[in-house]
Amino acid sequence: MTSLELRQIQKNYGSYHALRGIDLSVEQGEFIVTVGPSGCGKSTLLKIIAGLETVSTGKILINGRDVTTTEPGERGIAMVFQSYALYPHMTVAENMGFGLRMAHRPKAEIDAAVLRAAKILRIADQLDKRPKQLSGGQRQRVAIGRAITRSPDVFLFDEPLSNLDAALRTQMRVELSDLHARLGATMVYVTHDQTEAMTMASRIVVLNRGSVEQVGAPLELYRNPANLFVAGFLGAPRMNFFEVTVAAVSGGAATLSAAGLSPLTVELTEAASVQVGDRVTMGIRPESISLAAEETASFAGRVRLVERLGRETILYADAGPLQCVSSESGSGNVTVQIGHASAVAADATVGFKVEPRDVYLFSSVDERTISARKSTITD
């Protein structure tokens, strides 16, 4: 059953197009996470669903009901903001029951709803306290509890964890995922944090300049990005990109060449149209590059910086003539992620190996993925 449907949503601020023809169907019980760079329109989209912004054109349906022009309070939604937006003079119980009181619900119903939400969020022992007596994580639970008491058709979250420290964010990610599983509710969540998106989402919506670039399960988008933008946006450290030349095309595969790179032959999609001499963009994720002996290496590089993180080691290397046009460091260095503690030291010259199956290719015309690398996701 479709819980939320957006049909050709457009939002214009004068000549500025904030949203460009957004189409999205959300099934009952899905956890949708919207990501994208600053200014891409993700918060604007959430506010339009909530009714805090009006659409320029398009339709919004919640459980099949057209709510495009319906007032926010009548849409059957509840929103949790980045700021907790709690009333400092009210107790936790009063804050959580505020929406129901404004709806003139019976006191017994309000008390039962508040207690139920408090038990779900494990703050039943905090109901008589005021917000200033709570930690950041507890305040966020109160804000979420206020949404739960309303039993909405759709929960909306606007970067709710961004004000918390790293440890609390991790804890709240787990709690929100657990809450979603227990409630079976439809949730639409906006964040700039890739970890939140990858760990919590049923599906991720990647926005860029007001348009949807790709929608899919987290691992599907990570392993099979539709274009260069999605490939570069999802992943930390981010994908390395290199400009290479097509040296040969044969049997549905292209052989790539670049200064400092051993030839790599990569399978192409059936729709790919490349010719010898074409320039294309090659993408390699940092974790897909391994250390290798000189005679088997795909390229060599001088290590400029080593980040030792215990369970993994991240190298930033100058690959000489093989120029990285975009990387985590932003300085042309190749980023390599080794899944263990490594003894490689700064200033060492080492060989790096790349397997053709781990290479992504992107068209220089429209930046669409043209490599046939498809990763099957199994249980």
N, C-alpha and C positions, 0 to 999 in steps of 0.2 A: 504494500500500500504506500502510495506517495504521500509523504507528510508535508513537504515543502516543494513548491515548484516556482522557478523564476523563468519568465518568458520574455526574451529580448529586452532585458532591462537596460535602459539608457539613462545616464545622468549627466546633464550639462550645467556648467556654471558659466553662463555667458558663452563665449567661444571655446571654453575649455571643456573637453569631453572627459569626465572622470570615469565613467563606465560606458563600455561600447558593446551593446548587444549581448548581455550576459544570459545564457541559457543554462539552467541547472535543475535537475530533479533529485530530491533527497528522499530516500525511502524511510519508512517508520523505523526508528531505533538506530539510525546511522549516526556516526560521529564524524562530521565533516570539518576538516581543518583547512582554512584558507591562508595561504602564505604568498609572499611577494615582497619586493623591495619597497622602501618608503615611497609613498605617493602613488602606489599602483592601484588604489581604490578599494582595498580590502575592508577598511573600517567604514568607508562610505557605503559599501554593499551591506554590511551588517546593520547600519543605521537605517537603510532603506527597508530591510526586512522588518526591523523593529517599528518602523513608522516615524522615526525621528527625522528622516529626510524624505522628501517626496520624489517620485520618479519623474523623469522627463517624458519617457514613453515606456511601455511594457506592462506586464502583469505579474502580480504576486499572489500565489494561491497557497493556503494552509489547510491541509486536509480537504482539498477540493473546493474550498471557499475562497472567492476572490476578495482579498483584503487590501487591494492596491490603494484604495482611498479610505480605508477604515482607520479609525483612531487607534493609537498605540495600545491603549488599555483594553481594546475590544478585539485584539488580534489573536489572543491566546498564546502570547509569548512572554518570556521573562528574560531579563538581560542582566548579566554580571559584568561590571565595568572594571577597568584597570585600577581606578581608585575605588576603595571599598564603599564609599558613599553611604556610610553609616551615620545615624543621628547620635551625636555624642551624649545628649541628655537622656537618651533612652537606654533601657537594658537590652541585653542580647535578645531576650524573648520579645520585647516590644519592637525591636528592629525587624526581627524575623516575621512577626505577625502584622507589620504595618500595611502591607498591600491588601491583606484580607480585611483589616479594619476599614480601610478606605473603600472597600467593596461592600461594607456593612454586613459582613458575615457574622453569624452568632458567635458569642464568646466561647462557647464550648467547642465549636468547630475550629476556631482559631487556635485555642489552647492545644487541641489534639493534633492539628497540623504542625504547630511549632514543635511539640514534643517529638512527633514522628521524625521531622527533619533533623532535630537535634541529635536524636539517637543514631540516625544514619551517618551523621557527620561527626559523631563522638564528641559533642559539646554539650550534652545534657546537663553536665555539672557546672556549666558556665552561664546558664540562662539568666541569673540575677546580676551578673556583672555588667559593667558599661564598657564600651569599646576601648577606652584608654587603659583598661586593666588587662587587655588581651595582647597576645603576640600577633605579629603580622599574619602568620598562618591561621590563627584562630579568627582574626577579623575577616580573612578571606572566606573561611568556612561559614561565618555568619552571613556574609553577602550571598554566598551560594545557597544557604539555608533559606534566606528570604525568597529566593527564586523557587526553591522546591515547594515551599508552602502553598504557592499559587497553583501547583499542578498544571503547568503550562503544556501546550501542544509542542512547543519548540523552545529549547533553551538557547540563548545567544551569549557567547563569551567574547569580550573584547580585551585581549591580552591580559587576562586576569592574574597572571603570575609574574608579570614583569617587575613589580615592586618588591618581590621577595628575594632573599639571598639564595645562592646556588643550592645549598642544602635543602632549604624549604621548597624551592621550585621542584627539586627531585621528588620530595615527599608528596607535594600536592599533585604532581603528575600521576603518581601511583594512585592517590586517593580519588582524583577525578576519573581515571579509567575504571576504578572499582565502582565508583558511584554510577557511571554510565551503564556498567554491566548490571548493577542491581536495579536501577530504575527502568532500563530498557527504553530510555527517552531519546528523542531526536535532539541532537546538539550540533550547533554551528559555532565554530571556534576560530577566532582570528589571532594569529601570532606572527612574530618575526623570528621565533626560535625554531630552528629546524628539528631540534631534538624533541620538542613538544609535538611537532607535526608527525615525525616518523614513528614516535612511540604510542601516540594516542589515537590517531586517525583511522577510521574505516576507509575513508578516501581523502586524498589531498586535492585541493583546487589551487593550481598555481596561476596567480594573476600577474600581469605585466602591462603597464600603461593602460589600465582599464579593460583589458581583454583577458579571456581565459586562454592560457597557453596549453594546459593539459589537465585532465582530471583522471585519477586512478588510485589504486591501492598504493601505499607508501613504497613498498619494494618494487612494484611494477614501474613506478615513475623513476625510482633510483636506478634500476637496472636497464630500463628501456625508455629513456627520455625521447620525446617526440622531436625536440629541436635543441639547438645549442644553448638557448636561454635556460631551459629546464635542466639540462645537463650541468650547466655551470652553477645554477642556483641551489640545487639539492646536492648536499655532500659537504662534509667538513672533515679534513681539509678539502677545498673545492678542486674540481677537475683541472688538470693541466691542458692547455690548448696550444697547438703548434700549427703553423702554416706549412703545408707540404705540397709536393707536386705529384700528379699522377704520371708515373713513368711507363706503365703498361696496363692494358685492360684485356683480360682473357677469361673466358669461362665464368662470367658473372663475378669476377674479382678484380680488384685494382691493386697494382703494386705501387707503393708510395716511396718517394725519395725526398731527402732533404740533407743539407750539409750537416755532417756529423751523425747521421742516422743510418744504420744498416737497413737495407730494403725490407719492407714489410708488405705482405700480400694479404689484403682484407676483403672478405666477401661483401658484395653490395646487395642492396634491396633490388627487387625486380623493377621498381619504378625509378631507380637511380639512372641518371643520364650524365655520364662523365666520359671525357675523351683524354687521350694522352696529351699532356701539357697543361691540363686544368689545375688550378690551385684549389685546394680544399682544406678544411680545418680538421685536424686530427685531435681527438680528445682521449686522455688516459687518466684514470683516477689514480690518486697517489698510492692507494693500497694495491694497485695492479702492477706497480713497478717494483722489481726485486733486485737485490744485489747480485752481481754475476762476475765471473772471471773475464778478463779482457777479450779472450778469444771467442766468447759466446755472448758478449754484451751487445745490446742494440745501440747504445750510445754510452759515452763516458762523461763524467762531470767532476768538477772540484767542489767538494762540500764546503759551503760557506758558513752554515749554522746548523747546530744539532740541538734538538729539543728532546730531552730524555724525560719521558712521562711515566716511567716504571713499566707498565704493561706494554708500552709501545715506544718507538723512537721516530721522530719526524726530522727528515733531512731537507735542507734547502740547498740546492746544488746549481752551480753555473755550468751549463752543458756546452759552453763554448759556442761554436757556430750554430748549434741547434737551439734556436731562440724560442723560449716559451712566451707566447703572446699574452697569456693570461694565466695567473697562478695565485695560490693562497697568499704569497708574500707581496704580490703586486709589483714586483721589481724585475720580472723576467726569469727569476730562478725557477727551476723545476722542483716541485714538492714531492717528496717520497715518504710514504708511511710504512714503517716496518713493524710488524705485529709482535715485537718482542724487544727486550733491551739489547741494544747493539753497541759494539765497541768502536764503531766508526767515529773518527774524530774530525773536527773542523780542519780544513786545508788539505785533507786527504783527497787524492784523485781515485775514483772508483768506477767500476763498470755497472751499468744498469740494464736489466733485461725486461723486455716487453713482449708479451705473447699476442699474436695477431687477433685471437679471439677476445682480447680485452680492449681492443681499439675501437673507438667510436669515430665515425666520419660524418662531417656536416657540410652541406652544400654551400658554396660561396655565393650562390644566387639568392636563396631564401632561408638559409641556415637550418633547413630540415635535415633530420638524420637520414643518411643514405647508406650506412653500413648495415649489414644483415644480422648483426650481433643481436640475438634475441635470447634472453635468459629465462628459462622456465622456472617458475617458483613452485617448489614442492613442499609438502608438509614435513 
